[in-house]
Structures are given as structure tokens and as C-alpha cells.
Amino acid sequence: MSSWLQHLPILPIVLPLMSGALLLFLPQSRVVLRSTIAVLTTLAQFAISAYMLHRLIEPQPGFLEHGVEVYVLGGWAAPYGIVLVVDRLSALMLALNAAIALPVHVYSLARWDRVGVHYHSLLSFLLMGLNGAFLTGDLFNLFVFFEVLLAASYGLLMHGSNEPRVKAGLHYVAVNLVGSLTFLIGVSLLYGVAGTLNMADLGARWPTLAGADRRLFEAGAGILGVAFLIKAGVWPLNFWLPTSYSAASPPAAAMFAIMTKVGVYALLRMGSLFAQPDAPAPFGGPWLFYGTVATMWFGILGMLAARQLTRLVSFSVIASSGTLLAIIALGIPSALAPMLLYMIASVPAATAFYLIAGVSERLRVNSVTETMAPQPTTYTAFLAEEPQESDAPENELDEVGVAIPAAMAFLGLAFVSCVVLTTGMPPLVGFLAKFSMISALVGVAMDESSKDAWLLIVSLLAVGFAGLFALSNRGIRTFWSTTRATPRLRFIEAAPVAFLIVLCVVMTMAAGSVMEYLDLAAQWLQDPAAYIRAVVPRAEVPL
């Protein structure tokens, strides 16, 4: 194995850091150069994450054969040094992040990168924070990367400022500052008791604590868990999310779709290391389960009440976070892999939804500012052909109907695809994920007479039907209303949406291989001792 490959884990952090810093010094007038550097850097991250994922799909003998790679910075081994851990879960999240960042970056080149300053730098720093959060092996650096991604998200949310965006942005900043303070307090308590912040070392030490130390550790874990729940958008800590996400520009909101999954990832990672019957409350058990079920129903009510597409999608993001965490809280091993499949299907769908919403907003604006006279041929977009003269009588043409412009046809089909993915309807990967989760829950409910499993089944079905009703209603009003004007759809806007949908179609076609990988990832999460031994070889792992 080439020596340079051992440094791959650090590149998803270093590349966006260097790119974002470089772009700060380039004049805003160098639009083409800035855009080229930013997109090429994102493309490089996509290629690196795809290669890292491939290495874990087919590990080579003597290299990654245990499904984990530990990158030691500065030669200081854990728990004393900083380590980056690449296992099947973190590699999956890296690839998911890169897969949505690339189309979002391309989409923003249509005009969104020019409505304010330093857009590409902010997006690069956001990617750096997200990648670092997925890779880091200790809580302090998780806090650092959380702050990096949050600082970048503050700028992205208020990019191209207007009054609603600034108002929502200030609310967003205030809530997340409180979350960051909560995070820091929890980390301080854990370090004071355990003497370490390495995740694997914490997993090895906490079962050995007793008495006052044990209670103080659980208090710190509870405070830390609250910070993660704020990031994940769990009720009642998520009232800031719909307003903030719907106020952001479309590409910023599209990237925010994965930010709630950082909180889910942190809870899943730490929960797997605290996998004991008496695990701290926020990382499992009834406390987390009923809170996440309430989150699902909050998302349902929000979707039914929303009158704006971006706000509706924001509530669907909340419902998806509740779904993921409810499965984690219930602790059913057979549902863990389908839960991961649901996550990698719901994030691209929500991302595509936000991008579509950016174009559909022009429908509303155009319908007010333009008359309903026949639209110019430029509005038929990149798929359209010039209208041809017809010799047929006028009444015969009326019987045939009105031709749908190519832009509207594309947007309508993309919208329907996203609805199918989000609500878990057949035949796409969202249906496979939700069907697999419900199948696993039914098995537990029948065998163990679990009321919680039945409650989650009902909630999952309710989320799907409520989303189908609300999104279908909004789609009819947006794309099939006769009072709407046809927008001009540029290729650079359509291609990213098509890429995300095709990605989900590919996952559907390769569902068997995808599930094999996710099954291995789920098995790894259920074996915390293996993770601990890989990261801290000298740790005494309690049986």
C-alpha cells in the first residue's frame, strides 16, 4: 500500500480548510477563478470520500481488514493524542456529505454565490467542520468541529441578507450558542470525572465508575446529550429549525439538511460506546424514545400546517431525525441497518427538495409580476424545443390540451421523485428502508409484545401518509396551478437536482450491495469493544 494513502483521512479536513483560506484572499471580482477552485476542491473531497468508502467495502488483506483505520496526528497515540477514526459509519457519512456538497456547490454558481461575500469560503469551512465531526475520535475536537461548522452556518444563513433572514439568523445563532455552552459544560464534567475525552477511552472507563463519580459522569453525559439533541432538532429543542432553514437561501438550506444528522451521528456513536442496560439517559432508553416519537408527531403537524414548500421540507427533516433517533433509542439490532439506509436516502431527498424550492419560488414571483400571455420560448429551458406551427384547427388543438414546458415537466418529475423518497413510497430506496424498518419492528412487536414497537410503527406510517398528503397538495399548487408562470430553468440548476435523484435511483438498484455494507456497519456499532480495542489498544475493555 502506497505510503501517501495513510494520510487520506486528514485530507477531507485539510482540503476545505486550505481552499476556504485561499479564497478569502482572492478579490470578489475573480468570480471564475474563485468558483473553479471551490468546485474542484469539493470534487476532490467527493473522490477521496468515495475511495475511502470503497476501501471499506472491499478491504484488502492486511489493510483495513477489521473495517477501521486510525490516523494518529503527530505520532501521539490515543488516548493522549488526537486521532481520526475511519470506520464504516464515518466513511458513510463522509461520502454522504460529499455527495450532497458537490451538487449544492454547482447549483450555487447559478447566482447564489454572488448575492453576498465569501460564499465559497463559508461553504468550504462548513464542509471542513462536517468532515471533522464525522472523523474525530475525541469529544473536545468534536466540540471544535461543531464550532467551525456552526460559525460557517451563521454566515451562510445570513448570506444575501434580508429582514426575515437576519431575524431567523439571530435566533439561530442564539440557540446554537446556548447549545455550544451546554456541550462545553458536559465535556468539562466528563473530563473532570474520567480524566479523558477520547470516545473509545470513555467507553472503556465509564462502566468502572461507581458512587459519586458515576452520578457526576451521568450528569455530564446528560448535559452533553442535550447539546446533541439540540443539533439533531429533537422536540422540544427544535422550534428554531423550521424558521431558520426556510429563511436561508436554497443552497444553504440544502447543506443544512445534513447538519441535523451530525447530532444523530454523535448520539449514535456515543450511544454505541455506552451500550449498557443502564446507559446515560440521552443515549438510549425510554427518555430518548418518547422524546423522538414526539419529534415525529411535531414534524407531522408541522407538515400539515405548512403553507410554504421550504417550511414543509424543514418539518420533514425534523420528522426524519425523530425517525432515526427513535430506532436508535428502541435498540433493535435488526432495525439499525435499515435506519442507516433511511438516513442516506432522506438526506439527498431533502437536499434536492430545497434546491427545487429555490426554483419554485420564481414560479410564485413570476406569477405576480408577469401576465399570463404566452411565454417566450426561453422559458422552456434546456430541454425545450422551438414550438412548431400546426395546420390543425384551433378546436382540435384545444381538445388535445396544452403542452407542458420542459422546465415544468422536469421540476414536476423531480418533485414527485423527492416526494416518493421522503414519504417512503415504492419503488425507490426510501420505501425499501421504511419497509425494512417496519418489518424489523413488527417482528419485535409480535415476539415481545412491545407497545413501544407498535407506537413507532404507527408513527412511521403517520409520517409517511402526512408527508404524502402535504407534499402532494403543495406540489399541485406549485407546479400544476394554471396561474403559475413557467420559470427559466438553467442547466446548472437542473443538473444538481438530477444528480441527487439519480444517486437515489442507483442506491435502489444496488440495494442488496448497499444493505450488505450497512449490515456490516450495524454489526460494528453493536460491538463497542472492537472499536475501543482498535482506537486504544491498551485499554481494558469491560466484558
Secondary structure, 3 states (H helix, E strand, C coil): CCHHHHHHHHHHHHHHHHHHHHHHHCCCCCHHHHHHHHHHHHHHHHHHHHHHHHHHHCCECCECCCCEEEEEHHHCCCCCCCEEEEEHHHHHHHHHHHHHHHHHHHHHCCCHHHCCCCHHHHHHHHHHHHHHHHHECEHHHHHHHHHHHHHHHHHHHCCCCCHHHHHHHHHHHHHHHHHHHHHHHHHHHHHHHHCCCEHHHHHHHHHHCCHHHHHHHHHHHHHHHHHHHHHHCCCCCCCHHHHHHHHCCHHHHHHHCCHHHHHHHHHHHHHHHCCCCCCCHHHCCHHHHHHHHHHHHHHHHHHHHCCCHHHHHHHHHHHHHHHHHHHHHHCCHHHHHHHHHHHHHHHHHHHHHHHHHHHHHHHHHHHHHCCCCCCCHHHHHHHCCCCCCCCCCHHHHHHHCCCCCHHHHHHHHHHHHHHHHHHCCCCCHHHHHHHHHHHHHHHHHHHHCCHHHHHHHHHHHHHHHHHHHHHHHHHHHHHCCCCCCCCCCCHHHHHHHHHHHHHHHHHHHCHHHHHHHHHHHHHHHCCHHHHHHHHCCCCCCCC
